[in-house]
Amino acid sequence: MRFLVPCLAATLLSAAPALADGRTVTDDAGRTVTLPEHPAHIVVMHEPLLGIPLMDIGVGITGSFGRKDDGSFVIAVDFIDSVLGEGHPKPKGFGPVGQLDLERLRALEPDLILASELDAGKADQLATVAPVYLQNVGSAKVYGFDVEEDLAALVGREDAFAARKASYEKQLEALRANLPESADGKTYLAIFLTDQLNVVGNSTGLVQAVEDLGYKRLDVGAPSGAAPAGGGMMLMPLSAEEFGKLNPDVLILLNSYMGGGRDEAGTRASLSKIVPGWDKFMKPALEDRVLFVDPAKVITPSVASAEHMLTAMESWSARKR
């Protein structure tokens, strides 16, 4: 966990007027940001990576870039429903994709804008509306549900995070005790399907849960071919030829949100388009070591996604007993 470090400038008398209205911190981009002591109207630039972790610790979200005027999400998946369950209030949108709608953003009257390192180029523009905090979400910078822990510290919800983590660890220990065999030393590989194969990166609940169980990611070497998907945030491309040679102890497959279905049948069909006949020659398929998982539940950097992954692993291991 990283601890928020108050800026030295906060100790200076010249900073007293700003401190009267809030507190000064340094964000993940090294920027000095003065935040309200208790932000009440938070908007996020990426709902799955920033909004879901906040909501998982009981923090409401006023607005979200990626939602339409009617409140629906820009893609078919609504991560709030998928990860946290139905019934939660939905944030209002201030633009689904592309250019920011600053007027709609101002109308939400935010007192804190949470953005990722990919939004660094927009930070000055966003800061004309409200304070902007840049939080790392990329797999090279954070791991598992670190994002949720970091945001909990930012908004003063450390106790809520500790309670969520304790619940997760209780589920983790129960599953570890009931695995058919120890996962220690065994390998796994999680593949997200788009129009190509992508290795799921570190900043996901999926990776947190699987590695906490004892599995180690299969070494697939450096990425090759296409550029990293998702802006390099959480996916690394893998060629179909390289994939076909791999033999992890557990192969975890996740289909794209954009079409084909996220169940086993849809995932099998999507993979067969990229690697024809994979289930006829790959050892994990021939030996029943493939786990199909809905990415909408497990891909966010939240405790809730890690819990969904444990549940998926529990169902899979129970079938194999």
C-alpha positions in Angstrom: 0.0 0.0 0.0 1.2 3.6 -0.7 0.5 6.2 1.9 -0.7 9.6 0.9 2.1 12.0 1.7 1.0 15.6 2.7 3.0 18.1 0.8 5.6 20.1 2.7 4.0 23.2 1.5 1.0 22.4 3.7 3.1 23.4 6.7 3.8 26.9 5.4 1.8 29.8 6.6 1.1 30.8 3.0 -0.9 27.7 2.6 -3.2 28.3 5.5 -6.2 29.6 3.4 -6.2 26.4 1.3 -5.9 24.2 4.3 -8.9 25.9 5.9 -11.0 24.4 3.0 -9.3 21.0 2.7 -6.0 19.1 2.7 -3.1 19.0 0.4 -1.8 15.7 -1.0 0.5 14.4 -3.8 -1.2 12.2 -6.4 0.3 9.3 -8.3 1.6 11.7 -11.0 3.5 13.8 -8.4 1.0 16.6 -8.7 0.1 18.7 -5.6 -3.7 18.6 -5.2 -5.8 20.3 -2.5 -8.9 18.2 -1.8 -11.9 18.8 0.4 -11.6 17.1 3.7 -14.8 15.1 3.1 -15.6 15.1 -0.7 -19.3 14.7 -1.2 -19.6 14.8 -5.0 -17.0 12.5 -6.6 -16.9 11.9 -10.3 -14.7 9.3 -12.0 -13.1 9.2 -15.4 -13.2 5.4 -15.5 -16.0 3.6 -13.7 -14.7 0.0 -13.7 -11.2 1.0 -12.5 -12.0 3.9 -10.2 -15.8 3.9 -9.5 -16.3 0.3 -8.6 -13.5 0.2 -6.0 -15.0 3.3 -4.3 -18.5 1.9 -4.3 -17.2 -1.3 -2.9 -16.2 0.6 0.3 -19.5 2.4 0.4 -18.6 5.7 -1.3 -21.3 7.0 -3.7 -20.3 8.3 -7.1 -22.0 11.4 -8.5 -20.8 11.1 -12.1 -19.0 8.8 -14.4 -17.4 9.3 -17.8 -18.7 6.4 -19.8 -22.4 6.7 -19.1 -25.0 8.0 -21.5 -27.7 10.5 -20.8 -30.2 7.8 -19.9 -27.7 6.4 -17.3 -26.8 3.3 -19.3 -23.1 2.3 -19.7 -21.3 2.9 -23.0 -20.9 -0.9 -23.5 -23.5 -3.6 -22.9 -22.0 -4.5 -19.5 -23.0 -2.4 -16.4 -20.1 -3.1 -14.0 -22.1 -1.8 -11.0 -24.7 -4.5 -11.5 -22.2 -7.2 -12.5 -19.7 -6.6 -9.7 -21.7 -5.1 -6.8 -25.2 -6.5 -7.6 -28.4 -4.7 -8.7 -30.1 -2.0 -6.7 -27.2 0.5 -6.3 -27.8 4.0 -7.5 -26.1 4.8 -10.8 -23.9 7.9 -11.4 -24.9 10.4 -14.0 -23.0 10.6 -17.2 -20.9 13.5 -18.5 -20.1 12.0 -21.9 -20.0 8.3 -23.0 -16.7 8.4 -25.1 -14.4 10.8 -26.8 -14.4 14.5 -26.1 -15.2 15.6 -22.6 -18.5 17.6 -22.1 -17.3 20.1 -19.5 -20.7 21.8 -19.2 -22.3 18.5 -18.2 -19.5 17.9 -15.8 -19.9 21.3 -14.2 -23.6 20.7 -13.8 -22.8 17.8 -11.5 -21.0 20.2 -9.2 -18.2 17.8 -8.3 -15.8 18.6 -5.5 -13.3 15.8 -6.6 -12.5 14.3 -9.9 -10.7 10.9 -9.9 -8.8 10.1 -13.0 -6.1 7.6 -14.1 -2.6 8.0 -15.4 -4.1 7.8 -18.9 -6.0 11.0 -18.2 -2.9 13.0 -17.3 -3.2 15.1 -20.5 -6.7 16.1 -19.5 -5.8 17.0 -15.9 -5.5 20.8 -16.5 -8.8 20.9 -18.4 -10.6 18.9 -15.7 -9.1 21.1 -13.0 -11.0 24.1 -14.3 -14.1 22.3 -12.8 -12.8 20.7 -9.6 -9.6 19.3 -8.0 -8.2 16.4 -10.0 -6.5 13.4 -8.4 -4.6 11.0 -10.7 -4.6 7.4 -9.4 -2.4 4.7 -11.0 -4.4 1.8 -12.3 -2.0 0.2 -14.7 -0.7 -3.3 -14.1 2.9 -2.2 -13.9 2.1 0.2 -11.1 -0.5 -1.5 -8.9 -1.5 -5.0 -8.1 -4.8 -6.7 -7.4 -7.1 -4.5 -5.4 -4.4 -2.0 -4.4 -6.4 0.7 -6.2 -9.3 0.2 -3.7 -6.9 0.4 -0.8 -5.3 3.6 -2.1 -8.7 5.2 -2.7 -9.9 4.2 0.7 -6.9 6.1 2.2 -7.6 9.1 0.0 -11.2 9.5 1.1 -10.8 8.3 4.7 -12.4 4.9 4.4 -9.6 2.8 5.7 -11.9 1.0 8.1 -14.3 0.1 5.4 -11.5 -1.4 3.3 -10.2 -3.3 6.2 -13.6 -4.9 6.8 -13.9 -5.8 3.1 -10.5 -7.3 3.1 -11.2 -9.3 6.2 -14.3 -10.8 4.6 -12.3 -11.7 1.5 -9.6 -13.3 3.5 -12.1 -15.4 5.4 -13.5 -16.7 2.0 -9.9 -17.2 0.8 -8.9 -19.4 3.7 -12.1 -21.5 3.5 -11.5 -22.2 -0.2 -7.8 -22.9 0.3 -8.6 -25.5 2.9 -11.1 -27.2 0.6 -9.1 -27.3 -2.6 -8.7 -30.9 -4.0 -4.9 -30.3 -3.9 -2.6 -27.5 -2.9 -2.2 -24.7 -5.5 1.3 -23.9 -4.3 3.8 -24.1 -7.2 1.1 -24.6 -9.8 0.7 -22.3 -12.7 -2.2 -20.4 -14.2 -2.8 -18.2 -17.3 -5.8 -15.8 -17.6 -6.6 -14.9 -21.2 -9.0 -12.1 -22.2 -10.4 -12.5 -25.7 -11.0 -9.5 -28.0 -10.1 -9.7 -31.6 -6.9 -11.2 -30.3 -5.5 -13.0 -27.3 -4.6 -10.9 -24.2 -2.9 -12.0 -21.0 -4.8 -10.4 -18.1 -2.5 -8.1 -16.1 -1.9 -7.6 -12.4 -4.4 -4.8 -11.6 -7.5 -7.0 -11.3 -9.4 -8.9 -8.6 -8.9 -12.0 -10.7 -5.1 -12.0 -10.3 -5.3 -11.1 -6.6 -7.6 -14.1 -5.8 -5.8 -16.7 -8.0 -2.3 -15.8 -6.7 -3.5 -15.5 -3.1 -4.6 -19.2 -3.5 -1.0 -20.1 -4.3 -1.0 -20.2 -8.1 1.8 -18.5 -10.1 1.3 -16.9 -13.5 2.8 -18.9 -16.3 5.8 -17.1 -17.8 4.8 -16.3 -21.4 7.8 -14.0 -22.1 7.6 -10.5 -23.6 4.5 -9.4 -25.6 4.7 -9.8 -29.3 2.7 -8.7 -32.3 0.0 -6.0 -31.6 0.3 -3.2 -29.1 -1.1 -3.8 -25.6 -4.8 -3.7 -25.5 -6.7 -1.3 -23.2 -4.0 1.3 -23.5 -1.6 -1.1 -21.8 -3.6 -0.9 -18.6 -4.3 -4.5 -17.8 -3.9 -6.6 -20.9 -0.8 -7.9 -22.8 -1.2 -9.3 -26.3 -0.2 -13.0 -27.0 0.1 -14.5 -30.4 -2.2 -17.5 -31.3 0.9 -19.5 -32.2 2.5 -18.9 -28.8 -0.8 -19.6 -27.0 -1.2 -23.0 -28.6 2.0 -24.2 -27.1 1.3 -23.3 -23.5 0.3 -25.7 -20.8 -0.6 -24.0 -17.5 -2.1 -26.0 -14.7 -5.2 -23.8 -15.0 -6.2 -21.9 -18.1 -8.7 -19.2 -17.3 -10.7 -17.8 -20.3 -12.7 -14.6 -20.4 -14.7 -13.4 -23.4 -15.0 -9.9 -24.6 -17.8 -7.6 -23.3 -18.6 -6.6 -26.8 -20.2 -9.7 -28.3 -20.5 -13.5 -28.5 -21.6 -14.1 -24.9 -19.5 -14.2 -21.8 -20.6 -17.8 -20.8 -18.7 -21.0 -21.6 -20.3 -21.5 -25.0 -19.7 -17.9 -26.1 -16.1 -18.0 -24.9 -15.4 -21.3 -26.6 -16.8 -20.0 -29.9 -14.7 -16.8 -29.7 -11.5 -18.6 -29.0 -12.1 -21.1 -31.8 -12.2 -18.1 -34.2 -8.7 -17.1 -33.1 -7.2 -20.5 -32.5 -9.2 -23.1 -34.5 -9.3 -26.5 -32.9 -7.6 -25.3 -29.6 -9.8 -27.6 -27.6 -8.6 -30.6 -29.6 -4.9 -30.2 -29.0 -4.2 -28.0 -26.0 -3.4 -30.1 -22.9 -5.5 -27.9 -20.5 -8.6 -28.5 -22.6 -7.9 -32.2 -23.1 -7.3 -32.7 -19.3 -10.2 -30.5 -18.1 -8.1 -27.8 -16.7 -10.0 -24.8 -18.3 -12.1 -22.4 -16.2 -14.5 -20.0 -18.0 -15.2 -16.8 -16.1 -17.3 -13.7 -16.8 -14.8 -10.8 -17.0 -17.4 -8.3 -16.0 -17.3 -9.8 -12.5 -13.6 -10.3 -12.0 -11.7 -7.7 -14.0 -12.0 -4.7 -11.8 -9.3 -3.8 -9.1 -11.8 -4.3 -6.3 -12.2 -6.7 -3.3 -15.6 -7.6 -4.8 -14.0 -8.8 -8.1 -11.5 -10.9 -6.1 -14.4 -12.4 -4.2 -16.2 -13.3 -7.5 -13.0 -15.0 -8.6 -12.8 -17.0 -5.5 -16.4 -18.1 -6.0 -15.6 -19.1 -9.6 -12.6 -21.1 -8.4 -14.7 -22.7 -5.7 -17.3 -23.9 -8.1 -14.7 -25.2 -10.5 -12.7 -27.1 -7.9 -15.9 -28.6 -6.4 -16.7 -30.1 -9.8 -13.2 -31.6 -10.0 -13.3 -33.3 -6.6 
